[in-house]
Amino acid sequence: MSVKEIKEAIGQGKVYFGIRQALKHVKNLSNVFIAKDTRDETVEMLDASGVEFIVLKFKEDLSKELNLDFECEVFSIASKDRISVKVKK
């Protein structure tokens, strides 16, 4: 369970980014990862929802390793093969 797992899940389209998506799809998650420098409020929200998570590296380091152009505190991996995303035009 590491950054490698998140990379693979991104390639498969199985990752939710952020606390809102994690809480919205809480029943559909297999793993949740948070950054080491995640805000206390975010950790409290996950705890209150009964979500177990694994702490990884700092946000900046995760963004670099995952080749993202943004920083994210929470990465959730969906238990289904593909997730659907609605894009507004």
C-alpha positions, 0 to 999 in steps of 0.5 A: 500500500503505497504511492505505487498503488495510487499510480496504478489506480490512477491509470485504471481510473479508480481514484477519487481525489479529495475529502469530499469525493472520499466521503461522497463515495465512502461505501465504494472505497477499498483504500484511503490514503492521506498526506502527512500534512493533511489538515486536522479538520480533514482527519476528523471528518474521516474519523467521524465517518469511520473511514480507515486511512493510511498516512503517506508522504507530504502533499508536495512529495506525493504530487511530484511522485504521482506527476500531478499538477495539483496537491491533494490531501486525500486519495481514495481508491474505488473498489469497482473497476471504473468510476464514472465522472460527470464533466460539465461543459 
